[in-house]
Amino acid sequence: MRVAMWYSNRDVRLEEMPTPQIGHGELLVRVEASGICGSDVMEWYRLDKAPLVLGHEIGGQIAAVGDRVKDYKEGDRVSAAHHVPCNTCHYCLNGHHTVCDTLRQTNFDPGGFAQYIRLPAINVEHGVFMLPDEVSYEQATFIEPLACILRGQRLAHMQPGQSVLIIGSGIAGLLHLQLARTLGAGCVVATDVVDYRLKAAQQFGADATFHAEDDLPTRLRQVNQGRLADVVIVCTGATSAITQALQSVARGGTVLFFAPTASGVTIPLSINDLFWRNEITLTTSYAGSPADYTAALELLRARRIHIDEMITHRLSLEEAGIGFQLVADAQNSIKVIIEPQR
């Protein structure tokens, strides 16, 4: 089968490798669509493991079913989670599925930028989601990122009527924007350094958009009844964005660090200015739980989140290198999807 083999963001090669052989309890999925995630282009996180077949946001069709698989059959339309929790450890039982050791050790074989993937038995058991007729393969590539967004906003304790500042209007920021709107947020403000993405944020419902170099606290007060933001969601790893977030959160508010920084980045924090008396909460989130996947799929099925307009590029495996450059450059693209069967 053909795969897009990643050596770096500027070196993605079309290569051949054997189609995976499935065993007991496993599935072979023919990949019809696979999205390029921002995490796929984090070279500091990936280069020491290259070459790799990446891709974890998939929609496809079951091509073969292993022995002992009862719930699925050949031809079923599915999406799947690449990382799945055990559901029985201390972390899972306390609602922290995404820090489960099992979740951090599971994955597809090889990855979504391939014509076929093997789903190990544990993924079949805990991480396969049947696609309703209303959800296309392309739309299925949004299930995983939307599950991550759902978990992030839950950990940030988002409440209806709260004001929200989203720093970074790439795909994650725009999904956060739409979900906040769906959940009844009050004033929603988005920022970015790229005009293309600021226009996208306007299209998807932001009350106001500001260039990231603006004086955000001042601009926020102008559009938010003189107040800073109840919830600030940081969707970029830029250190300047972290500083802006800490300056822009209201008393009693929450900052959600949704995107990682580059490796080794640290920032100084003033305990007195930030926390003492002001009751600011800083939190992070990583990945999504099985329940988040189910909720994300239902939101997509019900058309509560508008995603088709987010797809800016549809590329073949041969063109995957172009896709990685588009996502890494973060300029005139939002959602880039690879179609391995083209």
C-alpha positions in Angstrom: 0.0 0.0 0.0 1.0 3.6 -0.4 1.9 5.8 2.6 3.1 9.4 3.1 6.3 8.9 5.1 7.3 11.9 7.3 10.9 12.7 7.7 10.4 16.4 8.5 7.8 19.0 7.6 9.8 19.8 4.5 10.4 16.1 3.6 7.4 13.9 3.2 7.8 11.1 0.7 5.3 8.8 -1.0 6.5 5.3 -0.2 5.3 1.7 -0.3 4.9 -0.6 2.6 3.0 -3.9 3.2 -0.7 -3.6 4.1 -1.0 -4.5 7.8 -2.1 -8.1 8.6 -4.8 -8.2 11.3 -5.1 -10.7 14.1 -7.7 -11.7 16.7 -10.0 -8.9 17.7 -8.5 -6.4 15.2 -9.8 -4.4 12.2 -8.3 -3.3 8.9 -9.7 0.1 7.9 -9.5 1.6 4.4 -8.7 5.2 5.1 -10.8 7.6 3.0 -9.9 10.9 4.7 -7.3 11.9 7.3 -6.7 15.4 8.6 -3.4 17.0 9.3 -3.3 18.1 13.0 -1.2 20.9 14.3 0.6 18.3 16.5 1.6 16.5 13.4 3.9 19.4 12.4 5.6 19.8 15.8 9.1 18.8 14.7 10.6 19.1 18.2 8.3 16.4 19.3 8.7 14.1 16.3 12.1 14.4 14.6 13.9 11.9 16.9 11.3 9.3 15.9 11.3 9.8 12.2 10.6 8.4 9.7 7.0 8.0 10.6 3.5 7.6 9.1 1.5 10.2 11.0 -2.2 10.9 10.9 -4.8 10.3 13.6 -7.9 12.1 12.5 -9.6 9.6 10.2 -12.7 8.5 8.5 -12.8 5.2 6.7 -14.4 1.9 5.9 -13.8 -1.5 7.5 -12.0 -3.6 4.9 -11.4 -6.8 7.0 -12.6 -8.1 10.4 -10.5 -10.3 12.7 -11.7 -13.3 14.6 -13.7 -12.6 17.8 -14.9 -9.2 16.5 -18.6 -9.1 17.0 -19.8 -5.5 16.7 -18.4 -4.6 13.3 -18.5 -6.0 9.8 -16.8 -5.4 6.5 -18.1 -2.3 4.8 -19.0 -0.4 8.0 -18.2 3.3 7.9 -16.2 4.3 11.0 -13.9 6.7 12.7 -11.5 5.6 15.4 -9.4 6.9 18.3 -5.7 6.4 18.0 -5.1 6.6 21.7 -7.5 4.7 24.0 -7.6 4.4 27.8 -7.9 1.2 29.8 -10.9 2.5 31.7 -9.9 0.7 34.9 -6.8 2.4 36.3 -6.6 5.0 39.0 -6.5 7.9 36.5 -9.4 6.6 34.4 -11.6 5.9 37.4 -11.0 9.5 38.6 -12.0 11.0 35.2 -8.4 11.6 33.9 -8.6 9.2 31.0 -6.0 11.1 28.9 -3.2 10.6 31.4 -3.8 6.8 31.5 -0.6 4.8 30.8 -2.5 2.6 28.3 -3.7 5.7 26.4 -0.1 6.9 26.0 1.0 3.5 24.6 -1.7 2.8 22.1 -1.8 3.9 18.4 -2.8 3.0 14.8 -0.6 0.8 12.6 0.9 2.6 10.8 -0.9 6.0 10.8 -3.8 7.8 9.0 -1.7 9.0 6.1 -1.8 5.5 4.6 -4.3 3.6 2.4 -5.0 1.2 5.2 -4.5 1.0 9.0 -4.7 -1.8 11.5 -6.7 -1.2 14.6 -5.3 -3.2 17.6 -7.9 -5.1 19.6 -7.9 -2.6 22.5 -8.7 0.2 20.0 -11.5 -1.9 18.6 -12.8 -2.4 22.0 -12.6 1.2 23.3 -12.2 3.5 20.3 -14.2 2.7 17.2 -17.2 4.9 16.3 -19.8 4.1 13.7 -20.5 6.9 11.4 -24.2 7.8 10.9 -25.3 8.5 7.3 -25.3 12.2 8.0 -21.5 12.3 8.7 -19.2 12.1 5.7 -15.6 10.7 5.9 -14.3 14.3 5.6 -16.5 15.4 8.5 -15.3 12.4 10.5 -11.8 13.8 10.6 -13.2 16.5 13.0 -14.3 14.0 15.6 -10.9 13.7 17.3 -10.1 17.4 17.4 -13.6 18.3 18.5 -13.3 15.7 21.3 -10.2 17.5 22.5 -12.0 20.8 22.4 -14.9 19.4 24.4 -12.6 18.1 27.1 -10.6 21.4 27.3 -13.7 23.5 27.8 -15.1 21.1 30.4 -11.8 21.4 32.4 -12.0 25.2 32.1 -15.5 24.9 33.6 -17.1 27.0 30.8 -20.5 28.4 31.8 -23.2 30.0 29.7 -22.9 33.8 29.6 -19.2 33.9 30.3 -16.9 36.0 28.1 -14.2 34.1 26.2 -11.0 35.2 24.6 -9.4 32.8 22.1 -5.7 33.5 21.4 -4.9 31.8 18.0 -7.5 31.3 15.3 -6.3 28.2 13.6 -8.4 25.0 13.5 -8.4 24.5 17.3 -9.2 28.2 18.0 -12.1 28.1 15.5 -13.5 24.9 17.0 -13.2 26.4 20.5 -15.0 29.5 19.2 -17.9 27.5 17.7 -18.3 25.2 20.7 -18.3 28.2 23.1 -21.0 29.8 21.0 -23.0 26.5 21.0 -22.7 26.2 24.8 -24.0 29.8 25.3 -21.0 31.9 25.8 -21.4 35.7 26.1 -18.9 37.9 24.3 -16.4 35.8 22.3 -13.2 37.5 21.1 -10.6 35.9 18.8 -7.0 37.0 18.0 -4.3 35.9 15.6 -1.3 37.3 13.7 -2.7 36.3 10.3 -5.5 38.4 8.7 -6.8 35.3 6.8 -7.5 33.6 10.1 -9.0 36.7 11.7 -11.5 36.8 8.8 -12.3 33.1 9.4 -13.0 33.9 13.1 -15.4 36.6 12.0 -17.1 34.1 9.7 -17.5 31.5 12.4 -19.1 33.8 14.9 -16.6 35.9 16.9 -18.1 39.1 18.3 -14.8 40.9 17.8 -11.4 40.0 16.3 -8.1 41.7 17.2 -4.6 41.4 15.8 -2.4 39.6 18.4 -0.1 42.6 18.5 -2.9 44.9 19.8 -3.2 45.9 23.4 -5.6 43.0 24.2 -6.6 44.1 27.8 -7.6 47.5 26.5 -9.4 46.1 23.4 -11.2 43.5 25.5 -12.6 46.1 27.9 -13.9 48.1 24.9 -16.1 45.2 23.7 -16.8 43.4 26.9 -18.5 46.0 29.1 -15.3 47.2 30.6 -14.2 43.7 31.8 -11.4 41.3 30.9 -12.3 37.7 29.8 -13.8 35.1 32.1 -12.1 32.3 30.2 -8.9 32.7 28.1 -8.1 29.8 25.7 -4.5 29.8 24.4 -4.3 27.9 21.1 -0.8 28.8 20.2 2.5 27.9 21.8 4.0 31.4 21.4 5.4 32.8 24.6 3.9 36.2 23.9 0.5 34.6 23.8 0.9 33.2 27.3 1.9 36.6 28.6 -1.2 38.1 26.9 -3.4 35.5 28.4 -2.3 36.2 31.9 -2.8 39.9 31.3 -6.3 39.4 29.8 -8.0 37.1 32.3 -10.6 38.6 34.7 -10.6 38.2 38.4 -12.0 34.7 39.2 -11.3 33.7 35.6 -9.6 30.7 34.0 -6.7 30.4 31.5 -6.8 27.2 29.5 -3.4 26.4 27.9 -4.6 24.2 25.0 -1.5 24.3 22.9 2.0 23.2 23.9 5.0 25.5 23.7 8.3 24.5 22.1 10.4 22.2 24.2 12.0 23.8 27.3 10.0 27.0 27.3 9.4 28.5 30.8 7.7 31.7 32.0 8.0 33.6 35.3 4.7 33.9 37.3 3.9 36.4 40.0 2.0 34.5 42.7 0.8 37.7 44.3 -0.3 39.5 41.2 -1.9 36.6 39.5 -3.3 34.3 42.2 -3.5 35.9 45.7 -6.8 37.7 46.0 -7.6 37.3 42.3 -8.5 33.6 42.3 -7.1 33.0 38.8 -7.1 29.3 37.7 -4.5 28.0 35.2 -5.3 24.7 33.6 -4.3 22.5 30.7 -5.9 19.7 28.7 -4.6 16.9 26.5 -6.6 14.7 24.1 -10.2 13.5 24.6 -11.9 10.7 26.5 -14.2 8.1 24.8 -17.2 10.1 26.1 -15.8 13.2 24.4 -15.5 11.3 21.1 -19.2 10.2 21.4 -20.3 13.8 22.2 -18.2 15.2 19.4 -19.8 12.8 16.9 -23.3 13.8 18.0 -22.5 17.5 17.7 -21.3 16.9 14.1 -24.3 14.7 13.3 -26.7 17.3 14.6 -24.9 20.1 12.7 -24.3 22.1 15.9 -20.7 22.8 14.7 -20.2 24.0 11.2 -17.1 22.3 9.8 -17.4 22.0 6.0 -16.4 25.6 5.5 -13.2 25.0 7.5 -11.9 22.6 4.9 -9.5 24.6 2.8 -7.5 21.9 1.1 -8.1 18.3 -0.1 -4.9 16.6 -1.2 -3.7 13.1 -2.3 -1.0 11.1 -0.6 1.4 12.3 -3.3 0.6 15.9 -2.2 0.9 15.3 1.5 4.2 17.2 1.6 2.3 20.3 0.4 -0.2 19.7 3.1 2.4 19.6 5.8 4.0 22.8 4.6 0.6 24.5 4.6 -0.1 23.5 8.2 3.4 24.2 9.4 3.4 27.7 7.8 0.0 28.5 9.4 -1.0 31.2 6.9 -3.7 30.6 4.3 -5.1 27.3 5.4 -7.4 26.0 8.1 -8.2 22.3 7.7 -6.0 20.3 5.4 -7.3 16.8 4.6 -5.4 13.9 2.9 -7.4 11.5 0.8 -5.3 8.3 0.6 -7.5 6.6 -2.0 -7.0 9.3 -4.7 
